[in-house]
């Protein structure tokens, strides 16, 4: 995916430490602590027809992520919720992607970050499909990453933190260089974990069961939880368990979930190929309804 316009040079405003700041003036110093020591936490949200989906759930995770990195967001959850709403209003957006981010400031340049000021910004821009319709129709092409998700006693895996995405960026770039669109990551035990920025699902047993890895060392996504609930309501048996990579041979349909991806069909993982089947399409339609988007509009 590419953007026509760089993110530093756009019109609009960004909520920055409690104030609306012109987009091009929302800057920070090169010696910001989190730039050097990976101390930023962030969220990704979407609004549909002017309403932000699962806003409070994302805000709660934003605060939990900061706590896991041993600092506090210097605003209340209500203030962050209102700031998110204000950014899409001020930028005159209805269908938008939002990016809240918090980071440690410039008061010191050493590994220990105590005493640094905690800053918060919230940006929003027009939402678009993460991949084009052609890819959504035939499904993503993925390969297996050589990087593994670390053990939960080595990283704060429940945090949505900048440092945890380093191997994701490396995995995705390597996949793209080899002609794929994304990479499937295994965990430290060699079990299926997730994609570079989305959770993994596969249908088994003639489309009656939806299986997904247990989130023991990766982020338990809000979209993931939403899709699991929608699948249960639709009559599917949802199974969270350890999944071995050799089980990819038995998968009938495969898809990924995430705020940006929503529900993204997978057409290929390495040598395995999958159809974009009726079960995946059914969940895509149910998700569109859940977020308040017209199914016909989503298919257009």
N, C-alpha and C positions, 0 to 999 in steps of 0.2 A: 504494500500500500504506500502511496506517495501523496504528498500534499502540494497543492499548486502554489501556496504562499507560505513562506517561513513563519514560524510562530513568534518571532521577536518583532515582526513588522506587520501589524494588523491594526485595523480600526477597532474602536470599542473601549471597554473598561475592564479592569480586573480588581476584585476586592482584595485589598492588600493591607494587612494589619488594621482592619477596622474601617478603612476608607476606600472609596472607589477611586482608582488611579487610572489615568489614561494608559491604554495598553502598552504603548511604546516606552513608558516611563516606569513600568513595573520591573525593576532591576535589583540585583544584589551584588555584593562585592566578591571578587575572585578568591578571597581568603575566608569565605564563609565555611564554617566548621563542617557542615553536612556535605559540602562539595568534596571535601577531602576524606572524610571518615564515614560516609554512607549513612548519615543519621536522619535522612528525610523519610517521612511517611506520607502516603497520599491515598486518594480515592478516585474512582471513576464512576460517574453516575450518568444517567440519561434522563432527559425530560421528553415526554410525548404529549403533543398538543398542550404544552404549557405546564404539565404536571410532572414533577420529578418522581421517578419510580423508586420506591423503597428508600426514600430520603433518610428517614430516621435510622434505618438499619445500617446504611452506609456511614452516617455520622457516628453512630455508636462504635463501629469498627475503626473509624478514624481515631477516635479517642483511645480505644484499646491498643491500637498499633503504637501510638505515642507512649502509652504506659509501658508497653513491652520493651521499648527502647529507653525507658527510664527518664521520660520527661512528660510534662503535662501541657495540653493545649490551653493557652491563656484566654479562652472564651468558653461560654457555656454551650451545650449542645443546641439549645434553642437559638442562640446567636449564630451558630454555624448554619443551622437550617435556614434561618432567615436570610443570611448572607448568600447562600446558594440560590434561593429564590430571587433575591435582588439582582444577582448577576445576569440571570436570563431575562429579567425584566428590563434592566438598564441596557442590555445589548439587543433588545427587541427580538428575542428568540422564542420559538415555541418547541421545536424539535432540536434539542441541544445535547451536546456532551459537556460534562462538567468535570473539572479537575481541582479538587481541594488538595493542598499540599502544606505540610508543616516542616520546619527545619531549624537547626541550631545556627546561631548567628556568628559574629566575628570577634567576640570578646577574647577568645583564646585560640591558639593553634597548637593543640596537643591532643593526644588520643582521648584523654578524659575531657568530657564536655560540660562538666558542672560549672554553672555560672554564666553560661551562654544564654542570650535572649532567644526565646522561641518565637519564630515568625510564622504567620499563616497567610496564605493567599488562595483565592478561588477564581479560576478562569472558566469561561464557557464559550463554546463556539458551535456553529451549526453542525448538527449531527449528520453523518452520512454512513452508508454501508461500509463496513471494514474491508470487505472484498466486493468486487463487482458481481453482477448477476450471473455471468458465465461461470465463475468459480462456485457460487452458491448452488448453481444448477447441477454441475458435475461433481462437486465436492472438492475439498482441499486435498492437495497432494502433500504428504508428510513423509519424513524419514526419521529414523531413530537417532537421537542426539547422543554424542559421546560424553556429554556432561550429565551427571546424576544429581537429583535433589538430595541434599545432605540429611543426615540423621537429625531428629528433632532436638537432640541435646547439643547440637552444634550451631543452630540458628533459631531465631524467634519466628518459627514457621507460621504462626497464627497472625503475624503482623504483615500488613501490606507496606513493605519498606523498600526503599530504593536499592539498597545493597543486595537484596535477595534476587534482583532481576538481572544481575550482571551475567550469569550463565545463561539466562533466557535470551538476552540480546546476542550472545555469542552463538547459541544454538540456532536461533532463527536466521542469523546472517549466514551461517554455514549451510543451512538448509536451502536458502535462496540461491547461494552460489552454486549449488548442485542441481538447480532446476525445480526445487520443491517450494511450497509456500509456508510451511511451518515444520516444527520438529516435535516428536513425541519424546518426552523425557522419562526415563526410568528413575527409581529411587536408589538409595544407597544399598538396598538389598537385591536390586535387579528386578523389582516389580514395577508395573506400569504406574506412573504418578500422574502426569498432566502434560499439556502442551506448554509452549513458552509463555502464554498468558491466558490460558483457558483450561477448564476442567474437562475430563474425558468421560464419555459414555459409550456403551455398545449394547445393542439388542441381541438377545439369544433366545433359543427355544421357540422358534417360529414367531418371533416378534412379541412374545408374551411377557418377557422379562427384560428389564433395563438394568444393566450392571455398571457400576462405577467404583473406582478405587476408594478405599478408606482414606480420608484426609489426615493421615498421621504425620506427614512431613511436608505438606504443601497447603496453600490457602484454601479453606473451605468456602468457596465462592458464594456470594449472595444469589447470583443467577443460578448456580448449581442447585442450591437449596430450593429455589423457586421452581425449577424444572422438575426436580424430584417430587415435589408436592403436586404439581400439575399431572405428572405421570401417574401417581397414585390415584388421583381423582379420576383419571381416564381409564382406570382398571388395570394398569400395568403392575406387575410385581417389581418393586425396586429393591435391588440388592447392592449393599455396600460391602466390599470385601477386598482381599488381596487378589490381584489379577496378574498372572504371569504373561510375559510377552508372547509365548507360544500360543496363548489362547486367542491371539488376534486372528489365527486361521479359522476359528469357529464363529467369529463375529458376523452377524447378518447385516447390520447397519451400524455406522459409527458417526458420532457427532461430538462437537465441543461446545462448551457454554462459557459465557463471560459477558460483562456489560457491553463491551464493544462488539464482540462476536455475536451476542445474543445466542441463537442456536445455529451453529455452523456445521453443515454436513461435511463428512470426510469421505473422499472417494478413493483414497489410496494411502497406505502406510507401508513404505518399502515395497516389497513385491506383492503385498496383499491388496486387492481391490474390492470396493464395496459400492453397492447402489445407493443413490439418494432415494430411500424407500418411503413407503406410505406411513410407516410409524414415525419416522423422523419428521416428515412433512406435517403429520397430525400435531406433534408437539410444537413445531414452528408456528402453526396456526393458533394453537392454544396460548402460546407465549405472546403472540401479537395481540390477542384479545386481552390477556392479563395486563399488559402494559398500556392498553388503551389506544392501540393502533389498529386501524381497519385492516382486516386480512386481505381484502382486494387491493388496497393501496400498497401493502407490503409486497404483494406479488407483482405489482406493476413495474 
